Amino acid sequence: MRAYRLTAVTGGFRLDLRHEPAPQPEPGQAVVRIRAVSLNYRDLVMRQGQYGGAAANKIPCSDGAGDVVAVGDGVTRVKVGDRVAGIFMQRWISGPPTPDGNRSALGGDLDGMLAEQVALSEHGLVKAPDHLSFEEAATLPCAAVTAWHALVERGKLVAGQTVLVLGTGGVSMFAAQIARAAGARVIATSGAAAKIARLRDLGFTDTVNYNDTPDWDKAVKSMTAGRGVDHVVEVGGNTIEKSLKSAAVGGHIAQIGVVAGRDLGMNPFSIVLKNLTMSGIYVGSREHFERMNSFFTLHRIHPVISGNFGFEEAGAAFAHMEAAKHFGKIVIRI
Ligand SMILES: NC(=O)c1ccc[n+]([C@@H]2O[C@H](COP(=O)([O-])OP(=O)(O)OC[C@H]3O[C@@H](n4cnc5c(N)ncnc54)[C@H](OP(=O)(O)O)[C@@H]3O)[C@@H](O)[C@H]2O)c1
């Protein structure tokens, strides 16, 4: 079977496609024939050598879906033929996060999914929702679970609230879809006019172009009659100061990412004076993933995918993400 591995080079890692023996299931494991992998910003940063951890020689990418082709002794949770996706942290099954769970991420701590076959613990898999293709199911483990954890599990989102999402990347588009299905109003930003148009085509009509409107927090406040939003899905990092200004008194900021940079320069007093709740969100557990799948199934949510690449084009898929040409998720078909 073929698998990509990260080879250390100056300034990061090179993607090398290698031939390797197909994995055999150990007791408690299932072998999954991977049909599709999706990219996350983390995979890009990892490849650029800026994520830390021991990426050298690892199979990259946390997110993949496929069908079970073999099971080891004692496996009861899945069977041959099941359509499954891997969970991001292989050892965070339920309950609160743990240090051990935090050290079990695919495509970083452990070998990832950019391979024709992988062997994973039966506990590190969820069934793919029936209404989703393999490509769609492959987009869920990191970005969708993060958005779900941020808004629903931690944020306790309820109908009638307002949610601000920043940019049109994977996490933000899932957050927008989850919020809308939950009955919330969505305000979405993007730096590109063409992406604003795509947001509108999808029915997300409350939009702000953060390049045309650098004081986008003021626009958000004015769109909410001065009140601010109940939840901010904060994927920007450097955007935090404006996110704090966009939040309503008593609002919730889910701190998730750093696509805009890491020099936060924030004034903590707006957190205090507005009685804000800030949540650090690092993906989520298998239990979160399973509850989210029920929600996606009920609401027939289909992930937004804008880049589709073949297995031999994995390098081009990474370049597509680096150029931020995508809208929603990028998928590599295997
Ligand atoms: N904590 C976690 O568990 C977790 C999980 C997943 C992701 N993350 C992090 O969350 C961030 C987003 O991840 P992702 O996979 O969704 O990334 P992504 O799909 O690569 O999203 C990139 C998008 O971010 C938007 N963006 C860039 N600069 C921006 C700015 N200054 N203001 C607002 N939007 C901006 C752009 O959208 P437009 O072109 O539309 O402006 C760009 O296309 C990353 O930092 C990632 O590491 C964290």
Ligand as a Chemical Component Dictionary entry (heavy atoms), coordinates in Angstrom:
data_LIG
# 
_chem_comp.id                   LIG 
_chem_comp.type                 NON-POLYMER 
_chem_comp.pdbx_formal_charge   0 
_chem_comp.three_letter_code    LIG 
# 
loop_
_chem_comp_atom.comp_id 
_chem_comp_atom.atom_id 
_chem_comp_atom.alt_atom_id 
_chem_comp_atom.type_symbol 
_chem_comp_atom.charge 
_chem_comp_atom.model_Cartn_x 
_chem_comp_atom.model_Cartn_y 
_chem_comp_atom.model_Cartn_z 
_chem_comp_atom.pdbx_ordinal 
LIG N1  N1  N 0  -8.194  24.347 18.617 1  
LIG C1  C1  C 0  -8.574  23.394 17.786 2  
LIG O1  O1  O 0  -8.976  22.314 18.190 3  
LIG C2  C2  C 0  -8.554  23.671 16.334 4  
LIG C3  C3  C 0  -9.206  22.822 15.452 5  
LIG C4  C4  C 0  -9.232  23.162 14.107 6  
LIG C5  C5  C 0  -8.584  24.314 13.693 7  
LIG N2  N2  N 1  -7.930  25.078 14.599 8  
LIG C6  C6  C 0  -7.287  26.316 14.196 9  
LIG O2  O2  O 0  -8.305  27.189 13.760 10 
LIG C7  C7  C 0  -7.823  27.967 12.688 11 
LIG C8  C8  C 0  -8.712  27.717 11.481 12 
LIG O3  O3  O 0  -8.511  26.386 11.047 13 
LIG P1  P1  P 0  -9.158  25.879 9.689  14 
LIG O4  O4  O 0  -8.679  24.482 9.488  15 
LIG O5  O5  O -1 -10.599 26.181 9.659  16 
LIG O6  O6  O 0  -8.396  26.847 8.698  17 
LIG P2  P2  P 0  -8.603  27.115 7.158  18 
LIG O7  O7  O 0  -9.682  26.246 6.599  19 
LIG O8  O8  O 0  -7.279  27.062 6.515  20 
LIG O9  O9  O 0  -9.131  28.621 7.173  21 
LIG C9  C9  C 0  -8.393  29.614 6.580  22 
LIG C10 C10 C 0  -9.298  30.826 6.396  23 
LIG O10 O10 O 0  -9.145  31.714 7.497  24 
LIG C11 C11 C 0  -9.584  32.983 7.050  25 
LIG N3  N3  N 0  -8.709  34.042 7.561  26 
LIG C12 C12 C 0  -7.411  34.252 7.295  27 
LIG N4  N4  N 0  -6.999  35.400 7.872  28 
LIG C13 C13 C 0  -8.080  35.925 8.508  29 
LIG C14 C14 C 0  -8.311  37.084 9.269  30 
LIG N5  N5  N 0  -7.349  37.992 9.486  31 
LIG N6  N6  N 0  -9.549  37.298 9.763  32 
LIG C15 C15 C 0  -10.540 36.420 9.554  33 
LIG N7  N7  N 0  -10.385 35.286 8.812  34 
LIG C16 C16 C 0  -9.164  35.053 8.313  35 
LIG C17 C17 C 0  -9.558  32.983 5.536  36 
LIG O11 O11 O 0  -10.924 33.031 5.097  37 
LIG P3  P3  P 0  -11.371 34.181 4.057  38 
LIG O12 O12 O 0  -10.509 33.988 2.851  39 
LIG O13 O13 O 0  -12.820 33.922 3.830  40 
LIG O14 O14 O 0  -11.119 35.493 4.734  41 
LIG C18 C18 C 0  -8.911  31.643 5.196  42 
LIG O15 O15 O 0  -9.405  31.069 4.005  43 
LIG C19 C19 C 0  -6.365  27.577 12.512 44 
LIG O16 O16 O 0  -5.528  28.430 13.245 45 
LIG C20 C20 C 0  -6.298  26.182 13.081 46 
LIG O17 O17 O 0  -5.025  25.824 13.527 47 
LIG C21 C21 C 0  -7.896  24.787 15.911 48 
# 
loop_
_chem_comp_bond.comp_id 
_chem_comp_bond.atom_id_1 
_chem_comp_bond.atom_id_2 
_chem_comp_bond.value_order 
_chem_comp_bond.pdbx_ordinal 
LIG N1  C1  SING 1  
LIG C1  O1  DOUB 2  
LIG C1  C2  SING 3  
LIG C2  C3  SING 4  
LIG C2  C21 DOUB 5  
LIG C3  C4  DOUB 6  
LIG C4  C5  SING 7  
LIG C5  N2  DOUB 8  
LIG N2  C6  SING 9  
LIG N2  C21 SING 10 
LIG C6  O2  SING 11 
LIG C6  C20 SING 12 
LIG O2  C7  SING 13 
LIG C7  C8  SING 14 
LIG C7  C19 SING 15 
LIG C8  O3  SING 16 
LIG O3  P1  SING 17 
LIG P1  O4  DOUB 18 
LIG P1  O5  SING 19 
LIG P1  O6  SING 20 
LIG O6  P2  SING 21 
LIG P2  O7  DOUB 22 
LIG P2  O8  SING 23 
LIG P2  O9  SING 24 
LIG O9  C9  SING 25 
LIG C9  C10 SING 26 
LIG C10 O10 SING 27 
LIG C10 C18 SING 28 
LIG O10 C11 SING 29 
LIG C11 N3  SING 30 
LIG C11 C17 SING 31 
LIG N3  C12 SING 32 
LIG N3  C16 SING 33 
LIG C12 N4  DOUB 34 
LIG N4  C13 SING 35 
LIG C13 C14 SING 36 
LIG C13 C16 DOUB 37 
LIG C14 N5  SING 38 
LIG C14 N6  DOUB 39 
LIG N6  C15 SING 40 
LIG C15 N7  DOUB 41 
LIG N7  C16 SING 42 
LIG C17 O11 SING 43 
LIG C17 C18 SING 44 
LIG O11 P3  SING 45 
LIG P3  O12 DOUB 46 
LIG P3  O13 SING 47 
LIG P3  O14 SING 48 
LIG C18 O15 SING 49 
LIG C19 O16 SING 50 
LIG C19 C20 SING 51 
LIG C20 O17 SING 52 
# 
